[in-house]
Amino acid sequence: MYADELISDLKRVHPDAKTDLVRKAFAFSKKSHAGQKRLSGEPFFNHPLRVAKILIGWGLDETAVAAALLHDVVEDTDSSIERINLEFGPRVGELVKGVTKLKRIKEGKDLSQAENLRRMILMSVKDIRVLIIKLADRLDNMRSLQYLPKKNRERIARECLEIYSPLAYRIGLYPPKSELDDLAFKELDPLTFKDISQKIELRVNALKGGISSIGDEVIGFLNEEGIDARVNSRIKGVYSIFKKMKTDNLDFDEIKDVIALRVITKSVDDCYTVVGILHRHWHPLPGTFKDFIATPKSNTYQSLHTVILVDGVKIEFQIRTEVMHAIAEHGLAAHWVYKGSEFDKKIDERFRLWKEFVELQTDPSTPEGFRDRLKADLMANETYAFTPKGDVIELPVGASVLDFAYSVHSDLGDHCSGAKVNGRFVSMRQEISEGDVVEILTSKRVSPKRDWIKLVRTNRARDKIKQKVGRVPYLKKSDSEVDSGGMALVNTGGGLMRFASCCNPTPPTEIVAILRRSGKGIIHAKSCKEVTGLRVKEVSWNEKFSGNLGLSIIAHDRVGLLRDILQRISFTNTNVLEAKAKTNNVSECRFNLIISPESLDVVRKIVEDVKKISDVKKIILEPQRSKN
């Protein structure tokens, strides 16, 4: 592709675009990358060129397109950020800087990647185009993933599912999010991907005349009623179907929204009229009508949904206005294409939600802590509840009334004394269910207490409580605990100890220690066969435990396993300080985590919850050595 073709594409989206900037960036990038090849054998310049084209398709402006053409120049050539600023100006320079990886820092590759992620996310608050360019870059790389070594492909695919796809969802880039999901899932579980793909094809082929003929039929119905609208279609992503089947324990045949038709109208009134027309001509499935116009999702998504049987095939119809469709398809990227007071108001709300989300990630002091907290927040399963005024509040599954209160306003949380849920009085620890209407009750005499931290699931609530009561004080370990290698988790009475690999005792299992002449010892479960007939020492779990703890989890490998583990741990309000994964063979993996539980009760809860996760085989505690 020549520069003229790229500029022609840009002008179709932005007729008034300053094309000289793009033409100059095109020439600069092509010259800088001259002679470089990708693993596929193609010229390296093809990659930034494709990223620029993706951004034009998403509606981005000439500044973002120029930055996309230049996004690998600093990292992979002799050019510097200073030169980019000089040649193209600070706006382009800041975008290029935001997506350029830091040079490998001495602590290692994992820390470098975590710091790059943190820097990019924080810079996106100032200019969201930093993140959008990175997502386009990742999308193009995922499309050519097959040229990388298998080990790299698996790591990149997991990173895509755990970080980049959820980030695309957060800022409203839904079609790219779905493609990222499917490209990653195809790499990680090709057999399941193929199976679901074939079932999708069979369902689509069951429609007489295909999807387009149904769309034409709908337009005919609407024209008869004087409704001006257009229709397009979408097929639900393979990974999205897989997740729904697994989460809701459904067979493929029970998934109702595999095929969807979007009816885009000129007004809100027309949206409701269209639903009536569709229900007159076809049979709607009971209980499938959802009104996200009257009660938008917390991410501002609006549409009417209804599932209808057409030729015996379930089709979901999504009816929305042009503004609603722009927000639903392009999210924050739509800011550079659409204008108008209604649209601007909704985009401003999306920006506010994104900035609020990023602010909640800034508490961890280390790059790894930032990354792990980001993963947990991005991958948490969500539920929705309502204020008495009908406002939608999005919360992670398992969130409490107190979480709800802090999500509405920090003052409401600080003085929460309970709530009325669906008209019934409940305590602040009551778990929220989807669709609940929650009225928070307050009292000026109530203020945050340290115990409240155990009642909440959201980072927002936990951070607000800690701001009021201060962080949990450091508990000084006794001399015997320090002497025992920092194993404050166990009262040993002195001597170095380690846990036995034969029984891997975890709280609340009763424990004993086998002592050696050297004074060192091994802690076993009291019921372990290995201690039968041996002289043992009575030891106990330390009820005053507070500190860092190593957690090794051995499991059958599967997609989403790390997400499930981090989510269970986050539900106990425990920070994950480090998370490393290693695949031992084709089907088994080991996760080595360092966590900071606040008490022995929390350790018990984590062990209990993680053991319940499907495919987890074994949990091994590894107390961290004291630094005193």
C-alpha positions in Angstrom: 0.0 0.0 0.0 1.2 3.5 -0.9 0.7 6.6 1.3 -2.0 7.9 -1.1 -4.1 4.8 -0.4 -3.8 5.2 3.3 -4.6 8.9 3.2 -7.6 8.2 0.9 -9.0 5.8 3.6 -8.4 8.4 6.3 -10.2 11.2 4.3 -13.3 9.0 4.0 -13.6 9.0 7.8 -12.1 12.5 8.4 -12.5 14.7 5.3 -10.7 17.6 7.1 -7.8 15.6 8.3 -4.3 17.2 8.0 -2.8 14.6 5.7 0.7 16.0 5.5 1.4 14.7 9.0 0.4 11.1 8.0 2.4 11.3 4.7 5.5 12.4 6.6 5.1 9.6 9.2 4.6 7.0 6.4 7.9 8.0 4.7 9.8 8.3 8.0 8.7 4.9 9.3 9.2 3.1 5.9 12.8 4.5 5.7 13.5 3.7 9.4 12.4 0.0 9.1 14.0 -0.5 5.7 15.7 -3.9 5.5 13.9 -5.2 8.6 11.8 -8.4 8.4 9.2 -10.0 10.6 9.3 -13.7 11.5 6.8 -14.3 8.7 9.4 -13.0 6.2 7.4 -10.0 5.2 8.9 -6.4 5.5 8.6 -5.1 9.0 7.0 -1.9 7.8 3.8 -3.8 6.9 3.0 -4.2 10.6 2.8 -0.5 11.5 1.0 0.2 8.3 -1.7 -2.4 9.2 -2.0 -0.9 12.7 -2.6 2.5 11.1 -5.3 1.0 8.9 -7.0 -0.7 11.9 -7.1 2.7 13.6 -8.7 4.4 10.6 -11.3 1.6 10.7 -12.0 2.5 14.3 -12.4 6.1 13.4 -9.2 7.5 15.0 -7.7 10.8 13.8 -4.5 11.7 11.9 -2.5 12.2 15.1 -3.2 8.6 16.2 -2.6 7.3 12.6 0.8 9.0 12.4 1.7 7.6 15.9 0.7 4.1 14.8 3.0 4.3 11.8 5.8 5.4 14.1 5.0 3.2 17.1 7.9 0.7 16.7 10.5 3.2 15.4 12.0 4.2 18.8 12.0 0.6 20.0 13.4 -1.1 16.9 15.5 1.5 15.1 18.1 4.2 16.0 15.5 6.9 16.3 14.8 8.5 19.6 11.7 10.0 21.3 13.4 13.4 21.1 13.7 13.1 17.3 10.0 12.1 17.0 9.0 15.1 19.1 11.2 17.4 16.9 9.9 15.9 13.6 6.2 15.4 14.4 5.4 17.5 17.5 4.8 16.6 21.1 1.3 15.2 20.6 2.5 12.4 18.3 5.6 12.0 20.5 3.6 11.4 23.6 1.5 8.7 21.9 4.6 7.0 20.6 6.3 7.2 24.0 3.2 5.7 25.6 3.3 2.5 23.5 7.1 2.2 23.3 8.4 -0.6 25.6 11.0 0.3 28.2 14.4 -1.2 27.7 14.8 -4.5 29.7 15.4 -3.5 33.3 17.9 -5.4 35.4 15.3 -7.1 37.6 14.2 -9.2 34.6 11.7 -9.6 31.8 8.6 -10.1 34.0 9.2 -6.8 35.8 9.9 -5.0 32.5 6.5 -6.2 31.1 4.7 -5.2 34.3 6.2 -1.7 34.3 5.4 -1.3 30.6 1.8 -2.2 31.3 1.6 0.2 34.2 3.1 3.1 32.3 0.8 2.6 29.3 -2.4 2.4 31.5 -1.5 5.5 33.5 -0.7 7.4 30.3 -4.0 6.4 28.8 -5.8 8.6 31.4 -4.1 11.6 29.9 -4.8 10.4 26.3 -6.8 7.3 25.7 -5.3 6.9 22.2 -2.2 5.4 23.9 -4.3 2.4 24.9 -6.2 2.3 21.6 -3.0 2.2 19.6 -1.6 -0.6 21.8 -4.8 -2.6 21.3 -4.6 -2.2 17.5 -0.9 -3.3 17.7 -1.8 -6.3 19.7 -4.7 -7.2 17.4 -2.4 -7.2 14.3 0.2 -9.3 16.2 -2.4 -11.8 17.2 -3.5 -12.2 13.6 0.1 -13.4 12.7 0.7 -15.4 15.9 1.3 -18.6 14.0 4.9 -17.5 13.1 6.1 -17.4 16.7 7.5 -20.4 18.7 4.8 -22.4 20.5 5.9 -21.3 24.0 5.7 -17.6 23.0 2.3 -18.1 21.3 0.8 -19.6 24.5 2.2 -16.8 26.7 1.0 -14.1 24.4 -2.5 -15.7 24.0 -3.0 -15.9 27.8 -1.9 -12.3 28.2 -4.4 -11.4 25.5 -7.3 -13.1 27.3 -6.3 -11.9 30.8 -5.3 -8.3 30.0 -5.8 -6.9 26.5 -9.2 -8.3 25.6 -10.7 -7.1 29.0 -9.1 -3.7 28.4 -10.8 -3.5 25.0 -14.1 -4.3 26.7 -13.5 -1.7 29.4 -13.2 1.1 26.8 -16.0 -0.2 24.7 -14.1 -1.7 21.7 -16.4 -4.7 21.5 -15.7 -6.1 18.0 -11.9 -6.0 18.5 -12.4 -7.5 22.0 -14.3 -10.4 20.5 -11.6 -11.0 17.8 -8.8 -10.9 20.4 -10.7 -13.4 22.5 -11.2 -15.8 19.6 -7.6 -15.5 18.3 -6.3 -16.3 21.7 -8.8 -19.1 22.4 -8.0 -20.7 19.1 -4.3 -20.9 20.1 -4.9 -22.2 23.6 -7.7 -24.7 23.0 -7.9 -25.4 19.2 -10.2 -28.5 19.5 -12.9 -26.8 21.5 -12.6 -23.7 19.3 -13.2 -25.9 16.2 -16.1 -27.8 17.8 -18.0 -24.6 18.8 -17.2 -23.0 15.4 -18.8 -25.9 13.6 -21.9 -25.7 15.8 -22.2 -22.0 15.0 -22.0 -22.7 11.3 -24.7 -25.3 11.5 -27.0 -22.9 13.3 -26.4 -20.1 10.8 -27.0 -22.6 7.9 -30.4 -23.6 9.4 -31.8 -20.2 8.5 -33.6 -20.3 5.1 -32.0 -17.9 2.8 -29.3 -16.9 5.4 -29.0 -14.0 7.8 -29.2 -11.3 5.1 -32.6 -12.5 4.0 -34.0 -12.1 7.5 -32.6 -8.6 7.6 -34.3 -7.8 4.3 -37.5 -9.2 5.7 -37.2 -6.9 8.8 -36.6 -3.8 6.6 -39.8 -4.7 4.7 -41.8 -4.9 7.9 -40.5 -1.6 9.1 -41.1 0.2 5.7 -44.7 -0.8 5.9 -45.0 0.9 9.2 -43.1 4.0 8.1 -40.0 3.3 10.3 -36.7 4.5 8.8 -34.0 2.1 10.0 -31.0 0.0 8.9 -30.1 -3.6 9.9 -26.8 -5.4 10.3 -25.8 -8.7 11.9 -23.2 -10.2 14.2 -22.3 -13.8 15.1 -21.4 -14.2 18.8 -17.7 -14.9 19.3 -16.5 -18.5 19.9 -14.8 -17.7 23.2 -17.8 -15.7 24.4 -20.0 -18.7 23.8 -17.5 -21.0 25.5 -17.5 -18.8 28.6 -21.3 -18.6 28.7 -21.6 -22.4 28.5 -19.0 -22.9 31.3 -20.3 -20.1 33.6 -24.0 -20.9 33.3 -23.5 -24.7 32.8 -25.3 -24.6 29.4 -25.2 -26.8 26.3 -24.6 -25.0 23.0 -28.2 -25.5 22.0 -29.3 -23.5 25.1 -27.3 -20.4 24.0 -29.9 -17.9 22.7 -27.8 -15.1 21.3 -25.5 -16.9 18.9 -27.0 -15.0 16.0 -28.0 -11.3 16.5 -29.5 -8.7 14.2 -29.0 -5.0 15.1 -31.8 -2.7 14.1 -30.5 0.9 14.2 -33.3 3.5 14.3 -33.6 7.3 14.2 -35.2 7.8 17.6 -35.8 6.1 21.0 -39.5 6.0 20.3 -38.9 4.1 17.1 -36.8 1.5 19.1 -39.9 0.5 21.2 -42.1 0.5 18.1 -39.7 -1.9 16.3 -40.0 -4.4 19.2 -43.8 -4.4 18.8 -43.5 -4.9 15.0 -41.1 -7.8 15.4 -43.2 -9.5 18.1 -46.3 -9.3 15.8 -44.5 -11.1 12.9 -42.5 -13.7 14.9 -42.8 -15.6 18.1 -40.7 -14.0 21.0 -39.2 -16.3 23.6 -40.7 -15.5 27.0 -38.5 -13.8 29.5 -35.9 -12.7 27.0 -36.9 -9.0 26.6 -34.4 -6.6 28.2 -34.6 -2.9 28.3 -31.2 -1.4 28.5 -32.5 2.0 27.3 -34.6 2.7 30.3 -31.9 1.2 32.6 -28.5 1.4 30.9 -25.7 -0.8 32.0 -23.1 0.9 34.2 -20.7 1.2 31.2 -23.5 3.3 29.5 -24.5 0.6 27.0 -28.0 1.1 25.8 -30.2 -1.1 23.6 -33.4 -3.2 23.6 -32.9 -6.9 23.5 -35.4 -9.6 22.6 -35.0 -13.2 21.4 -37.2 -14.4 18.6 -37.8 -17.7 16.9 -37.2 -17.4 13.1 -37.5 -20.6 11.0 -37.1 -22.5 14.3 -33.7 -20.7 15.0 -33.2 -18.4 18.0 -32.2 -14.9 16.9 -31.4 -12.0 19.3 -32.6 -8.6 18.1 -30.8 -5.6 19.4 -32.6 -2.3 18.7 -30.9 1.0 19.3 -30.4 4.5 18.0 -27.4 5.6 15.9 -25.8 7.2 19.0 -26.3 4.1 21.0 -24.8 2.0 18.2 -21.7 4.2 17.9 -21.1 3.9 21.7 -21.8 0.1 21.6 -19.4 -0.6 18.7 -16.6 1.8 19.1 -16.7 3.0 22.8 -14.2 5.7 23.5 -12.8 5.5 20.0 -16.1 6.9 18.7 -15.0 10.3 20.2 -13.1 11.1 17.1 -16.0 10.3 14.6 -19.3 11.3 16.1 -20.4 14.7 17.5 -23.5 16.2 19.2 -24.6 17.0 22.7 -26.2 13.7 23.4 -23.2 11.8 22.1 -20.7 14.0 23.9 -22.5 13.5 27.2 -22.3 9.7 26.9 -18.7 9.8 25.8 -17.8 12.0 28.8 -19.4 9.5 31.1 -17.3 6.7 29.5 -14.1 8.7 30.0 -15.1 9.3 33.6 -15.7 5.6 34.2 -12.3 4.7 32.6 -10.4 7.3 34.7 -12.1 6.1 37.9 -11.2 2.5 37.0 -7.5 3.4 36.5 -7.4 5.4 39.7 -8.4 2.3 41.6 -5.3 0.5 40.2 -2.7 3.1 41.4 -2.5 1.9 45.1 0.1 -1.0 44.6 3.6 0.4 44.8 5.2 -2.2 42.6 4.7 -2.9 38.8 3.8 -6.5 39.6 1.3 -5.5 42.2 -0.3 -3.1 39.7 -0.5 -5.8 37.1 -1.9 -8.4 39.4 -4.5 -6.1 40.8 -5.4 -5.0 37.2 -5.9 -8.6 36.2 -8.1 -9.4 39.1 -10.3 -6.3 38.5 -10.5 -6.9 34.7 -11.4 -10.5 35.0 -13.9 -10.4 37.9 -17.3 -11.7 36.9 -19.8 -8.8 37.2 -23.4 -8.4 38.5 -25.8 -5.5 38.4 -28.0 -3.9 41.0 -30.1 -0.8 41.1 -30.4 2.3 43.3 -34.0 3.3 44.3 -33.8 5.9 41.5 -33.0 3.2 38.9 -29.3 3.9 38.4 -27.3 0.8 37.6 -24.4 -0.1 39.8 -21.9 -2.7 38.5 -20.2 -4.9 41.1 -18.1 -8.1 41.1 -20.0 -11.3 42.0 -20.0 -11.7 45.7 -20.0 -8.0 46.5 -21.7 -6.9 49.7 -24.1 -4.1 50.6 -21.1 -2.1 51.9 -19.4 -2.5 48.4 -22.6 -1.1 46.9 -22.6 1.9 49.3 -19.0 2.8 48.4 -19.7 2.4 44.7 -22.4 5.0 44.9 -20.5 7.5 47.1 -17.7 7.3 49.6 -19.7 9.3 52.2 -22.6 6.8 51.8 -20.1 3.9 52.5 -18.5 5.7 55.5 -21.8 6.0 57.3 -23.5 2.8 56.1 -25.5 1.1 58.8 -27.3 -1.4 56.7 -29.8 -1.4 53.8 -33.2 -2.3 52.4 -32.7 -4.8 49.6 -35.9 -5.3 47.6 -37.8 -3.8 50.5 -36.3 -6.1 53.1 -33.9 -4.9 55.9 -30.4 -6.5 55.7 -27.0 -5.9 57.2 -24.1 -4.3 55.4 -22.5 -7.8 54.9 -25.4 -9.0 52.8 -24.3 -10.3 49.4 -25.8 -8.5 46.4 -27.7 -10.5 43.8 -28.3 -9.5 40.2 -31.3 -7.2 39.8 -31.5 -6.2 43.5 -32.8 -2.8 44.3 -30.7 -1.5 47.2 -31.5 1.4 49.4 -28.5 2.2 51.7 -29.3 3.2 55.3 -27.0 5.6 57.0 -26.2 7.0 60.5 -23.9 9.9 61.5 -22.9 7.7 64.5 -21.4 5.1 62.2 -17.8 5.3 60.8 -15.4 2.9 59.1 -13.8 0.2 61.3 -10.9 -2.1 60.5 -13.3 -5.2 60.5 -15.1 -3.7 57.5 -12.2 -4.6 55.2 -13.3 -8.3 55.6 -16.9 -7.4 54.4 -16.0 -5.9 51.0 -14.9 -7.3 47.7 -14.1 -4.2 45.6 -10.8 -2.4 45.6 -12.7 0.9 45.8 -14.4 0.1 49.1 -11.2 -1.5 50.5 -9.1 1.6 49.7 -11.7 4.0 51.1 -11.9 2.1 54.4 -8.1 1.9 54.7 -7.9 5.7 54.1 -10.1 6.2 57.1 -8.8 3.7 59.5 -5.1 3.4 58.3 -3.4 0.3 57.2 -3.3 -2.8 59.3 -0.3 -2.2 61.8 2.7 -4.5 61.5 2.7 -7.1 64.1 6.2 -7.8 65.5 7.0 -11.5 65.5 8.2 -13.3 68.6 11.8 -14.4 68.9 10.9 -18.0 68.4 9.1 -17.2 65.2 12.0 -15.2 63.8 14.4 -18.0 64.7 12.2 -20.4 62.9 13.0 -18.8 59.6 10.2 -16.3 59.7 7.5 -18.9 59.8 5.1 -16.7 61.7 2.4 -18.8 60.3 3.2 -21.6 62.8 4.0 -21.4 66.5 7.1 -23.7 66.5 8.7 -22.8 69.9 12.1 -22.4 68.1 14.0 -24.2 65.4 13.9 -24.0 61.6 10.9 -25.7 60.1 9.5 -26.6 56.7 6.3 -28.2 55.5 6.3 -31.8 54.6 5.7 -32.5 50.9 3.9 -35.8 51.6 0.8 -34.3 53.2 1.2 -30.5 52.5 -0.7 -29.4 55.7 -2.9 -26.3 55.4 -5.0 -24.6 58.0 -7.1 -25.7 59.9 -5.5 -29.2 59.7 -4.0 -30.2 63.0 -0.2 -30.3 62.8 2.9 -31.8 64.5 6.6 -31.5 63.9 9.3 -34.1 63.5 12.5 -32.8 65.0 16.1 -33.6 64.0 19.3 -33.4 66.1 20.3 -30.3 64.2 17.2 -28.6 65.6 15.6 -28.4 62.2 12.2 -29.9 61.7 9.4 -30.9 59.3 5.8 -30.0 59.9 3.3 -32.8 59.0 -0.5 -33.1 59.3 -1.2 -34.9 62.6 -3.0 -37.6 60.6 -0.1 -38.2 58.2 1.0 -41.8 57.9 4.7 -40.7 57.8 4.6 -39.7 61.5 3.1 -42.9 62.8 5.3 -44.3 65.6 7.7 -41.4 65.5 8.5 -38.9 68.2 6.7 -35.7 67.4 6.5 -32.2 68.8 3.1 -30.5 69.2 2.9 -27.2 67.2 0.0 -25.1 66.2 -1.1 -22.5 63.6 -0.4 -19.0 64.8 -3.7 -17.2 65.3 -1.8 -13.9 65.3 -0.3 -14.5 61.9 0.3 -11.4 59.8 2.8 -11.2 56.9 3.6 -12.5 53.4 3.0 -16.1 52.4 4.0 -18.2 49.5 1.3 -20.2 47.8 2.1 -22.9 45.2 -0.9 -24.3 43.4 -0.6 -27.4 41.2 -3.4 -27.9 38.7 -4.6 -29.3 35.4 -3.9 -26.5 32.9 -6.9 -24.8 31.3 -7.9 -21.4 29.9 -9.0 -19.0 32.6 -7.5 -20.9 35.5 -5.2 -18.1 36.7 -8.2 -15.7 36.5 -10.3 -18.0 38.7 -7.5 -18.3 41.3 -6.8 -14.5 41.4 -10.5 -13.8 41.6 -11.0 -16.1 44.6 -8.0 -14.5 46.4 -9.2 -10.9 45.6 -12.5 -11.8 47.2 -10.7 -12.0 50.5 -9.2 -8.5 50.0 -5.7 -10.0 49.9 -3.0 -8.4 47.7 -1.1 -10.6 45.3 2.5 -9.4 45.4 3.9 -11.8 42.9 2.4 -14.3 40.4 4.4 -16.7 38.3 3.2 -19.6 36.2 5.1 -22.6 34.9 3.8 -25.5 32.7 5.3 -28.7 33.8 4.0 -30.8 30.9 1.1 -30.7 28.4 -1.7 -30.8 31.0 -0.2 -29.7 34.3 0.9 -26.3 35.5 2.2 -24.7 38.7 1.4 -21.2 39.9 3.8 -19.7 42.5 2.2 -16.8 44.3 3.2 -14.5 47.1 0.3 -13.0 48.9 -0.2 -10.8 52.0 -3.2 -12.2 54.0 -4.1 -10.1 57.0 -4.8 -13.0 59.3 -4.8 -16.8 59.7 -8.6 -16.7 59.1 -7.9 -15.2 55.7 -5.3 -18.0 54.9 -7.9 -20.6 55.8 -10.5 -18.9 53.6 -8.1 -18.7 50.6 -7.1 -22.3 50.9 -10.7 -23.4 51.2 -11.9 -21.3 48.2 -9.0 -22.2 45.9 -9.4 -25.9 46.6 -13.0 -25.6 45.3 -11.8 -24.4 41.9 -12.1 -27.1 39.3 -8.8 -28.6 38.1 -6.8 -27.5 41.2 -5.0 -30.6 42.5 -2.8 -29.4 45.3 -2.0 -26.4 47.4 1.4 -26.0 49.1 2.1 -23.3 51.7 5.6 -21.7 51.6 6.1 -19.2 54.5 8.4 -16.3 53.5 11.6 -15.9 55.5 11.7 -13.0 57.8 13.9 -10.1 56.8 14.4 -9.0 60.4 
